[in-house]
Amino acid sequence: MTARVLVVDDLEPNVKLLEAKLRAEYFDVLGAYSGKEAIERAKADQPDIILLDVMMPGMDGFEACRIIKSTPETAHIPVVMVTALDQQADRVAGLKAGADDFLTKPVEDVALFARVRSLTRLKMMTDELRMRYATGKSMGVVTELAEQPDDEKARIFLIDDQEDHAERIRSLLCEKHDVSVEIEPDVALTRAKSGDFDLFIVNMSIEKLDPLRLCSTIRSYEETRLTPILAVVRQGDTRKLVRALDIGVNDYLSRPVDRNELVARVATQLRRKYYVDQLRSSFEASLEMAVTDQLTGLYNRRYLASHLTGMFDRAYWTGRPLSLMILDIDHFKSINDTHGHDIGDKVIQAIAERIKISIRGIDLACRYGGEEFLVAMPDTDREFASVVAERLRQQVASEKVTLNAGRDEVCVTVSIGISSTEDGLKDDTAQRLIKRADEALYEAKNNGRNRVMQGAAA
């Protein structure tokens, strides 16, 4: 996974050193040498993450972070303070200024890279939600986001088999939040799945169950997939911390737990969750009728027209490939003529369901025409898109569509055309991308149907 990293430090050698290390890990790196320049570059270049020094002349890192986090255009960008300051008060001040993490030099490279990857994944998910919200707003069909209530109590689930330690953390948080504690990890998994919690806090030193497996399982449940996890790790346990971040843990605390840092990190995670929940609920509630196809539940062509341009522009700007697949149900007219249009509708619905379960959350699937569908896949090259398309084609061909409560069956196949921004010229557009996928689809039809074809380069 590549990401655009903005490194901010008033000393050029420090910027160059971090730049070299990050480029070796295949990150794109930008540099800034003052707090003011960091703010300007964050607005102009929209990095995926900012690594920010604190001690700079003029505007220090704390003030720069506050401005970045209070500016709508940059508030969503993760900020990690990387500094020589090592006092607990400095760490808390950074977190209160809005920083997502505060790392004290010297920082182990493996820990830094893991943090960058972790926060970048979260931002990519948020970016997709923000872009969908912006699309809906431009169409006039979404509501404004609500402010987070100051007095709202969050539901926090603490998993810790060390009762004294668990009680201390609970006591530090229970004044402002509803904190539930579970000392049996197996029971915790059941409660986590059904508890509708806003945050999980997991002690990474529990002994009754591998805590990494526990976090991974929580992250795999549909009900808890987006709920933030805050891990409590032993000081210096870099190996476990890195693995925790890589499997989806959102943030961490080192033991012994400092009250102010705990409160600040909990507030950061709850604030981000509230923002993401607002984006999701506003988008889902307001756009459902306006931009979804009534028969299939997929997005309709109206939404595609507005949203695909944004996806294409993002791919062009970041240099990450965007691929499209257009698929068409083979011999659909004969299905309608033989079985009737009501059966044809059921076939369309069945294919739509198979598309839904075959794509990722960041992909855009829509009903493109009568029996045609389009799937846009960001950060996906042509070859991987072809693998997904072939898997979908085989699934459709091998599983008959059942009708009339299973009494009847219809054999269905699809033809699929693939295109990618990798094939385009410098003046490529979203419409040309669609055209190349459409041409590949017609080639698949002309070559016997029930096949996947890649579009030719522009």
C-alpha positions as CSV (number, residue, x, y, z in Angstrom):
1,M,0.0,0.0,0.0
2,T,1.5,3.3,-1.0
3,A,0.7,6.6,0.7
4,R,1.7,10.3,0.4
5,V,3.5,11.4,3.6
6,L,4.2,15.0,4.5
7,V,7.4,15.3,6.6
8,V,7.7,18.5,8.6
9,D,10.9,19.6,10.4
10,D,12.8,22.9,10.4
11,L,16.1,20.9,10.0
12,E,16.6,19.7,6.4
13,P,18.8,16.7,7.4
14,N,15.9,15.4,9.5
15,V,13.5,15.7,6.6
16,K,15.9,14.0,4.2
17,L,16.6,11.2,6.6
18,L,12.9,10.4,7.1
19,E,12.3,10.8,3.4
20,A,15.0,8.2,2.5
21,K,13.6,5.7,5.0
22,L,10.0,6.2,3.9
23,R,10.9,6.0,0.2
24,A,12.6,2.7,0.8
25,E,9.3,1.4,2.1
26,Y,7.6,2.7,-1.1
27,F,5.9,5.8,0.4
28,D,5.6,9.0,-1.6
29,V,7.2,11.8,0.5
30,L,6.8,15.6,0.5
31,G,8.8,17.9,2.7
32,A,8.0,21.1,4.7
33,Y,10.3,23.2,6.9
34,S,8.0,25.2,9.1
35,G,4.6,25.1,10.7
36,K,3.2,27.6,8.3
37,E,4.5,25.7,5.2
38,A,3.0,22.5,6.7
39,I,-0.4,24.0,6.8
40,E,-0.2,25.3,3.3
41,R,1.1,22.0,1.9
42,A,-1.5,20.0,3.8
43,K,-4.2,22.1,2.0
44,A,-2.6,22.1,-1.4
45,D,-1.3,18.5,-1.6
46,Q,-3.7,16.6,0.7
47,P,-1.2,14.1,2.0
48,D,-2.4,10.8,3.5
49,I,-0.5,11.5,6.7
50,I,1.6,14.2,8.3
51,L,4.8,13.5,10.4
52,L,5.2,16.7,12.3
53,D,8.1,18.0,14.5
54,V,7.2,20.1,17.5
55,M,10.1,22.3,18.2
56,M,10.2,24.7,15.2
57,P,10.9,28.5,15.2
58,G,7.9,30.7,14.7
59,M,4.9,28.4,14.8
60,D,5.6,25.2,16.7
61,G,4.1,21.8,15.9
62,F,1.3,22.1,18.6
63,E,-0.1,25.2,17.0
64,A,0.3,23.9,13.4
65,C,-1.5,20.7,14.5
66,R,-4.4,22.7,16.0
67,I,-4.8,24.7,12.8
68,I,-4.6,21.6,10.6
69,K,-7.2,19.8,12.7
70,S,-9.5,22.8,12.9
71,T,-9.5,23.5,9.1
72,P,-12.2,21.6,7.2
73,E,-10.0,20.8,4.2
74,T,-7.4,19.1,6.4
75,A,-9.1,18.0,9.6
76,H,-9.4,14.4,8.3
77,I,-5.6,14.0,7.7
78,P,-3.9,12.0,10.4
79,V,-1.0,13.8,12.2
80,V,1.8,12.0,14.0
81,M,4.1,14.2,16.1
82,V,7.7,12.9,15.9
83,T,9.8,14.8,18.3
84,A,12.7,14.8,20.8
85,L,10.3,15.9,23.6
86,D,9.9,13.0,26.0
87,Q,7.8,14.4,28.9
88,Q,4.3,12.9,29.5
89,A,2.9,16.5,29.6
90,D,4.2,17.0,26.0
91,R,2.6,13.8,24.8
92,V,-0.7,14.8,26.3
93,A,-0.4,18.3,24.9
94,G,0.1,16.9,21.4
95,L,-2.9,14.6,21.7
96,K,-5.0,17.4,22.9
97,A,-3.9,19.5,20.0
98,G,-5.5,16.9,17.8
99,A,-2.5,14.7,16.9
100,D,-3.3,11.0,16.2
101,D,-0.1,9.9,17.8
102,F,3.0,11.3,19.6
103,L,6.3,9.5,19.0
104,T,9.5,10.3,20.9
105,K,12.8,10.2,19.1
106,P,14.6,7.9,18.5
107,V,11.7,6.1,16.9
108,E,12.1,2.5,15.8
109,D,11.6,2.4,12.0
110,V,9.4,-0.7,12.1
111,A,7.1,1.0,14.7
112,L,6.9,4.2,12.7
113,F,6.1,2.4,9.4
114,A,3.4,0.3,11.1
115,R,1.8,3.5,12.5
116,V,1.9,5.2,9.1
117,R,0.3,2.1,7.4
118,S,-2.3,1.9,10.1
119,L,-3.4,5.5,10.0
120,T,-3.3,5.5,6.1
121,R,-5.7,2.6,6.0
122,L,-8.1,4.5,8.2
123,K,-7.8,7.6,6.1
124,M,-8.4,5.7,2.9
125,M,-11.7,4.4,4.3
126,T,-12.7,7.9,5.6
127,D,-11.7,9.5,2.2
128,E,-14.1,7.2,0.4
129,L,-16.9,8.1,2.8
130,R,-16.1,11.8,2.5
131,M,-16.1,11.6,-1.3
132,R,-19.5,9.8,-1.3
133,Y,-20.8,12.4,1.1
134,A,-19.5,15.2,-1.1
135,T,-21.1,13.7,-4.1
136,G,-24.5,13.5,-2.4
137,K,-24.1,17.1,-1.1
138,S,-23.4,18.4,-4.6
139,M,-26.6,16.6,-5.8
140,G,-28.5,18.3,-2.9
141,V,-29.7,15.0,-1.4
142,V,-27.7,14.7,1.9
143,T,-28.1,16.5,5.2
144,E,-25.5,18.5,7.0
145,L,-23.3,16.6,9.6
146,A,-24.3,17.1,13.2
147,E,-22.0,18.3,15.9
148,Q,-20.9,15.7,18.5
149,P,-22.9,16.3,21.7
150,D,-20.5,17.3,24.6
151,D,-22.5,15.4,27.2
152,E,-23.0,12.2,25.3
153,K,-21.7,9.1,27.1
154,A,-19.9,6.6,25.0
155,R,-20.2,2.8,25.5
156,I,-16.7,1.4,26.1
157,F,-15.9,-2.3,26.4
158,L,-12.7,-3.1,28.4
159,I,-11.3,-6.6,27.9
160,D,-8.7,-7.4,30.6
161,D,-8.1,-10.5,32.7
162,Q,-6.1,-8.6,35.2
163,E,-8.8,-7.4,37.5
164,D,-6.8,-4.7,39.4
165,H,-5.6,-3.2,36.1
166,A,-9.0,-3.3,34.6
167,E,-10.6,-1.6,37.6
168,R,-8.1,1.2,37.4
169,I,-8.8,1.9,33.8
170,R,-12.5,1.7,34.4
171,S,-12.3,4.2,37.3
172,L,-10.4,6.6,35.1
173,L,-13.1,6.6,32.4
174,C,-16.4,5.9,34.2
175,E,-17.2,9.5,35.1
176,K,-17.7,10.5,31.5
177,H,-18.5,7.1,29.8
178,D,-20.3,3.9,30.4
179,V,-17.6,1.3,30.8
180,S,-18.2,-2.4,30.8
181,V,-15.5,-4.9,31.9
182,E,-15.0,-8.5,30.9
183,I,-12.2,-10.6,32.3
184,E,-13.0,-13.8,30.3
185,P,-11.8,-13.3,26.7
186,D,-14.1,-16.0,25.3
187,V,-17.1,-14.3,26.8
188,A,-15.8,-11.0,25.6
189,L,-16.0,-12.0,22.0
190,T,-19.7,-12.8,22.4
191,R,-20.4,-9.6,24.2
192,A,-18.4,-7.5,21.7
193,K,-20.4,-8.9,18.8
194,S,-23.8,-8.0,20.3
195,G,-23.0,-5.0,22.5
196,D,-23.1,-2.1,20.1
197,F,-20.0,-0.5,21.7
198,D,-18.3,2.7,20.6
199,L,-14.8,1.6,21.6
200,F,-12.9,-1.5,22.6
201,I,-9.9,-1.3,25.0
202,V,-7.9,-4.5,25.0
203,N,-5.0,-5.4,27.3
204,M,-2.4,-7.0,25.1
205,S,-1.0,-8.9,28.1
206,I,-4.0,-11.1,28.7
207,E,-3.1,-14.7,29.2
208,K,-6.3,-16.7,28.6
209,L,-6.4,-16.0,24.9
210,D,-3.9,-14.6,22.4
211,P,-4.8,-10.9,22.4
212,L,-3.8,-10.4,18.8
213,R,-6.2,-13.2,17.8
214,L,-8.8,-11.5,20.0
215,C,-8.4,-8.2,18.2
216,S,-8.3,-9.9,14.8
217,T,-11.6,-11.7,15.5
218,I,-13.3,-8.5,16.7
219,R,-12.2,-6.8,13.5
220,S,-13.5,-9.6,11.4
221,Y,-17.1,-9.4,12.7
222,E,-19.5,-7.4,10.5
223,E,-21.0,-5.8,13.7
224,T,-17.6,-4.6,15.0
225,R,-15.6,-4.2,11.8
226,L,-15.5,-0.4,12.1
227,T,-15.5,0.0,15.9
228,P,-12.1,1.4,17.1
229,I,-9.8,-0.7,19.2
230,L,-7.4,0.8,21.7
231,A,-4.6,-1.6,22.8
232,V,-2.8,-1.4,26.1
233,V,0.8,-2.7,25.5
234,R,3.9,-3.1,27.7
235,Q,6.5,-0.4,27.3
236,G,9.0,-1.4,24.7
237,D,7.0,-4.4,23.3
238,T,7.4,-3.1,19.7
239,R,6.9,-6.5,18.1
240,K,3.4,-7.0,19.6
241,L,2.5,-3.3,18.9
242,V,3.5,-3.6,15.2
243,R,1.5,-6.7,14.8
244,A,-1.5,-5.2,16.5
245,L,-1.5,-2.1,14.2
246,D,-1.1,-4.3,11.2
247,I,-4.2,-6.4,12.0
248,G,-6.4,-3.3,12.5
249,V,-5.9,-1.9,16.0
250,N,-6.5,1.8,15.8
251,D,-4.4,3.2,18.7
252,Y,-2.4,2.1,21.7
253,L,-1.3,3.1,25.2
254,S,1.9,2.0,26.9
255,R,1.8,0.7,30.5
256,P,1.8,2.1,33.1
257,V,-1.3,4.0,31.9
258,D,-1.3,7.7,32.3
259,R,-4.7,9.1,33.1
260,N,-4.5,12.2,30.9
261,E,-3.1,10.2,27.9
262,L,-5.8,7.6,28.3
263,V,-8.5,10.3,28.3
264,A,-7.0,12.1,25.3
265,R,-6.6,8.9,23.2
266,V,-10.1,7.7,24.0
267,A,-11.5,11.1,23.1
268,T,-9.6,11.0,19.7
269,Q,-11.0,7.6,18.8
270,L,-14.6,8.5,19.9
271,R,-14.4,11.7,17.9
272,R,-13.3,9.9,14.8
273,K,-15.9,7.2,15.2
274,Y,-18.7,9.8,15.6
275,Y,-17.5,11.6,12.4
276,V,-17.4,8.4,10.4
277,D,-20.8,7.3,11.7
278,Q,-22.2,10.7,10.7
279,L,-20.8,10.3,7.2
280,R,-22.2,6.8,6.9
281,S,-25.6,7.5,8.3
282,S,-26.1,10.8,6.4
283,F,-25.0,9.1,3.2
284,E,-27.1,6.0,3.6
285,A,-30.3,7.7,4.8
286,S,-30.4,10.6,2.4
287,L,-29.1,9.0,-0.8
288,E,-30.8,5.6,-0.7
289,M,-33.9,6.7,-2.7
290,A,-32.1,9.2,-4.9
291,V,-29.1,7.2,-6.1
292,T,-30.0,3.5,-5.8
293,D,-31.6,1.3,-8.3
294,Q,-35.0,0.1,-7.0
295,L,-34.8,-3.4,-8.4
296,T,-31.2,-4.3,-7.4
297,G,-30.3,-2.0,-4.5
298,L,-27.1,-1.1,-6.4
299,Y,-26.2,2.5,-7.2
300,N,-28.0,3.9,-10.3
301,R,-26.5,5.6,-13.3
302,R,-27.3,9.1,-11.9
303,Y,-25.0,8.4,-9.0
304,L,-22.3,6.9,-11.3
305,A,-22.3,10.1,-13.4
306,S,-21.5,12.2,-10.4
307,H,-19.2,9.9,-8.4
308,L,-17.0,8.3,-11.1
309,T,-15.5,11.6,-12.1
310,G,-14.3,12.1,-8.5
311,M,-12.8,8.6,-8.4
312,F,-11.1,9.2,-11.7
313,D,-9.6,12.5,-10.6
314,R,-8.3,10.9,-7.4
315,A,-6.7,8.1,-9.4
316,Y,-5.1,10.6,-11.7
317,W,-3.9,12.8,-8.9
318,T,-2.5,10.1,-6.7
319,G,-1.1,7.9,-9.5
320,R,-3.0,4.9,-8.2
321,P,-4.8,2.9,-10.8
322,L,-8.6,2.8,-11.2
323,S,-10.1,-0.1,-13.0
324,L,-13.6,-0.7,-14.4
325,M,-15.6,-3.8,-15.3
326,I,-18.8,-3.7,-17.3
327,L,-20.7,-6.9,-17.3
328,D,-23.7,-7.9,-19.4
329,I,-26.1,-10.9,-18.9
330,D,-25.8,-13.1,-21.9
331,H,-28.9,-13.8,-24.0
332,F,-31.1,-11.8,-21.6
333,K,-33.7,-11.2,-24.3
334,S,-34.3,-14.9,-24.6
335,I,-34.8,-15.2,-20.9
336,N,-37.5,-12.5,-20.9
337,D,-39.1,-14.1,-24.0
338,T,-39.1,-17.6,-22.6
339,H,-39.9,-17.0,-19.0
340,G,-41.4,-13.5,-18.8
341,H,-40.2,-10.2,-17.6
342,D,-40.8,-11.0,-13.9
343,I,-38.4,-13.9,-14.2
344,G,-36.0,-11.5,-16.0
345,D,-36.1,-9.2,-13.0
346,K,-35.3,-12.0,-10.6
347,V,-32.3,-12.9,-12.7
348,I,-31.1,-9.3,-12.6
349,Q,-31.5,-9.3,-8.9
350,A,-29.6,-12.5,-8.5
351,I,-26.6,-11.2,-10.6
352,A,-26.6,-8.0,-8.5
353,E,-26.4,-10.0,-5.3
354,R,-23.4,-12.0,-6.7
355,I,-21.7,-8.7,-7.6
356,K,-22.3,-7.3,-4.1
357,I,-20.6,-10.3,-2.4
358,S,-17.7,-10.3,-4.9
359,I,-16.4,-6.8,-4.4
360,R,-14.8,-4.7,-1.6
361,G,-16.3,-1.9,0.4
362,I,-14.3,0.8,-1.4
363,D,-15.6,-0.5,-4.9
364,L,-18.5,1.2,-6.6
365,A,-21.1,-1.1,-8.1
366,C,-24.1,0.2,-10.1
367,R,-26.8,-1.0,-12.5
368,Y,-25.6,0.6,-15.7
369,G,-28.4,-0.3,-18.0
370,G,-31.2,-2.9,-18.3
371,E,-29.1,-6.0,-17.9
372,E,-25.7,-4.3,-17.7
373,F,-23.7,-3.6,-14.5
374,L,-20.6,-1.4,-13.9
375,V,-18.1,-1.9,-11.1
376,A,-15.4,0.8,-10.4
377,M,-12.4,-0.5,-8.4
378,P,-10.1,2.2,-7.0
379,D,-6.4,1.4,-6.2
380,T,-6.8,-1.7,-8.5
381,D,-4.6,-2.5,-11.5
382,R,-5.9,-4.2,-14.6
383,E,-4.6,-7.6,-13.8
384,F,-6.2,-7.8,-10.4
385,A,-9.5,-6.5,-11.8
386,S,-9.4,-9.3,-14.4
387,V,-8.9,-11.9,-11.6
388,V,-12.0,-10.5,-9.7
389,A,-14.0,-10.5,-13.0
390,E,-13.0,-14.0,-13.9
391,R,-13.9,-15.3,-10.4
392,L,-17.3,-13.6,-10.7
393,R,-17.9,-15.0,-14.2
394,Q,-17.2,-18.5,-13.0
395,Q,-19.5,-18.1,-10.0
396,V,-22.4,-16.9,-12.2
397,A,-21.8,-19.7,-14.8
398,S,-21.6,-22.5,-12.1
399,E,-24.6,-21.5,-10.0
400,K,-28.0,-21.6,-11.6
401,V,-30.5,-18.9,-10.6
402,T,-33.3,-20.6,-8.6
403,L,-36.9,-19.5,-9.0
404,N,-40.3,-20.2,-7.5
405,A,-39.0,-21.3,-4.1
406,G,-36.4,-23.6,-5.7
407,R,-38.8,-25.4,-8.0
408,D,-37.3,-23.9,-11.2
409,E,-33.8,-23.0,-12.3
410,V,-32.3,-20.8,-15.0
411,C,-28.8,-21.1,-16.4
412,V,-27.1,-17.7,-16.7
413,T,-23.7,-16.5,-17.9
414,V,-22.2,-13.0,-18.2
415,S,-19.7,-11.4,-20.4
416,I,-17.3,-8.8,-18.9
417,G,-15.1,-6.0,-20.3
418,I,-12.2,-4.6,-18.3
419,S,-10.4,-1.2,-18.6
420,S,-7.9,0.7,-16.5
421,T,-6.4,4.1,-16.1
422,E,-3.1,2.2,-16.7
423,D,-4.1,2.1,-20.4
424,G,-5.0,5.7,-20.8
425,L,-3.2,8.7,-22.3
426,K,-2.4,11.9,-20.4
427,D,-5.7,13.4,-21.5
428,D,-7.7,10.3,-20.4
429,T,-11.2,10.9,-18.9
430,A,-13.7,8.9,-17.0
431,Q,-15.9,8.6,-20.0
432,R,-13.1,7.2,-22.1
433,L,-12.4,4.7,-19.4
434,I,-16.0,3.5,-19.6
435,K,-15.8,3.5,-23.4
436,R,-12.8,1.2,-23.3
437,A,-14.5,-1.2,-20.9
438,D,-17.6,-1.2,-23.2
439,E,-15.5,-2.0,-26.2
440,A,-13.9,-4.9,-24.3
441,L,-17.4,-6.1,-23.4
442,Y,-18.5,-6.1,-27.1
443,E,-15.3,-8.0,-27.9
444,A,-16.2,-10.6,-25.3
445,K,-19.7,-10.9,-26.8
446,N,-18.4,-11.3,-30.3
447,N,-15.9,-14.0,-29.2
448,G,-18.6,-16.3,-27.9
449,R,-19.9,-14.7,-24.7
450,N,-19.3,-16.0,-21.1
451,R,-15.8,-14.6,-21.0
452,V,-13.7,-11.7,-19.7
453,M,-11.8,-9.4,-22.1
454,Q,-9.4,-6.6,-21.3
455,G,-9.7,-3.4,-23.1
456,A,-7.0,-2.2,-25.5
457,A,-4.8,0.7,-24.5
458,A,-6.0,4.2,-25.5
